[in-house]
Amino acid sequence: MLKGFRKQIIVSFSFILLLIFVYNFYVFVGLTKIENAGNNIIKIQEQISFLKSFSFWILLIVIIFISGVMINIILNLTFSLKEIIDGIEEIKLGNLEYQIPLKTDNEFGNIASFLNEAIKNIRDSQTKLQEKEMIEAEILQGFNVNLKKEIAEQTSELINQLKEKTNELEKLKKK
């Protein structure tokens, strides 16, 4: 399926080819009338004048049409590029929630869609990483709590053992 700018160019060339066909048909008809006019100079001059005028108007229509198509393509290009650049600038500033709003059915629409998908994947990866870091922090906190309890228990046990040994030592000294 043709997309975007290629489609515009093909339609434009088709229109131009149609105009060339119409032009050639009228030139052929005009030349046939000139041949049939024989020696009548006035009819020949009228036909030549008509063909010149017709050629001028066809050429003018083609120039206007081509100019309009080119202006349309250039405006679409600049608008699409501006939307993509503005989106990239917004994302560069750290706004990963931003979506490039370009919804055209051409190559620039595809680029915007791919960029939006890439940013969504980055955002999802960032969320998963944050969740992983939170889980690791909770695990470490749990280890810290358990380690503190274990140290407290062992310290308490050592203190009790030390008291017992001190008591035994004092009993031995009194004897």
N, C-alpha and C positions, 0 to 999 in steps of 0.2 A: 504494500500500500504506500502510495506517495504521501510524503509528509511535508508540511510547512512550505519552506521557500522553494523547494524543487517543484512542488505542485503549482505554486504561483508562476514560476518561470515557464513551465510546460503549458499552462493555460494561456499565458501571454503569447508565447510563440504560436500556439494554435490559432489564437485570434489574429495575429499578424499574418499567418499563412492564409487564413480566410480572406483577409483584406487584400492580400496579393492576388488571390484567385479572382475576387470580384473586380479588382483593378484590371487584370489581364482580360477578363471577359469583356469589360466595357471598352478596353483598347481594341480588342478584336472586333467588337461590334462597330466601333467608330471607324476603324480602318476599312471594314466592309462597306460602310456607308460612303466613305471617301472614294473607294473603288467604283461604287455604283453611281456616284455623282457625275462621273465622266468628266466633261470639260466645264462644268458649272463651278466657277471659281468661288462664288459666294457660298455655296453649300460646302465646299471643301474647307474654306476658311472658318465657317461656323463649326464644322466638325473638329478642326484643329484647335480652335478656341475652346470648345467643350472639353476636349481631351486634356488640354493644358490646365483648365480650371479643375477638372476631375482629379488629375494627377496631384495638383496642389492640395486639394482637400483631403485626399487619401493620405498623402505624406504628412499633412498637419495632424490628422487623426492618429496616425501611427506614432508620431513624435509625442503627442499629448498622452497617448495610452502608455507608451514605454516610460515616459517621465513619471506618470502616476504610479505605475508598477514599481519603478525603482525607488520612488519616494516612500511608498508603502513598505517595501522590503527594508529600506534603510531605517525607517522609524521603528519597525518591528525589531530589527537587530539591536538598535540602540536601547529600546525599552527593555528588551529581554536581557541584554548584557548589564544594564543598570540594575535591574531587579536581582540578578545573580550576584553582582559585585556588592550591592547593599546587603544582601543576605550573608555573604562571606564575611563582610566587615562586622556585622552583628554577631556572628558566630565567633569570630576572632576575638571579640571583646569578652567572650565567655558565656554568652547566652545560648546554651545548648537546647533551650526550649523553642528557639526561633525556627520557623519553617519558611522556606522561600516560597512566596505565594504565586509563582509563575505556573500557570496551568495551560500553557499553549501546547498545541499538538504539533510540535516541531522539535528540532534537535536541541534547542535551548530548554524547552519543556522537559526533555529527557535528562539533560544535565541537572536541572533544578530538582527533578525527582530523585536522581541518583545521589545528589548532595544531601537532600532531606533524609533519604534512607541511611546514608553514611552517618549523619549526625545522630539519627535515632539509635543506630547501633553503638555509637560512642557513648551516648547517654545511657543506654541499657548496660553497657560494659562498666561504666562508671558507677551505676547503681549497684551492680553485682559486686564490684570491688569494695564499695562502702559497706555493703552487707557483710561481706567476708571479713573486713577489718573489724566490724562491730562484734562478730562472732568470736574472732580471735581475741579481742579485748575482753569479752566476757569469759572466755576460757582462761585467759591469763589472770583475770581477777579471781576466778574460782581457784586457780592454782595458788594464788597469793593468799587467799583466805585459808585454804587447806594447809599451806606451808606455815602460815602464822600460827594456826592451831597446833600443828605438829611441833613447831619450835617451842610454843608455850608449854605444851604437855611435857616435852623432853626437858625443858628448863625446870619446870615444876618438879619433875621426877629427879633431876640432878640435885636440886635444892634439898629435896626430901632425903636423898641419899647422903648428901653432905651433912645435913642435920643429924642423921642417924650416926654417921661416922664421927661427927663432933661429939655427940652424946656418948658414944662408946669410948672415945678418946678421953673424955672427962671422967668417965667411970673408971677407966684404967688409971688415971692420974690420982684419983681419990683412994685408990686401994693401995 
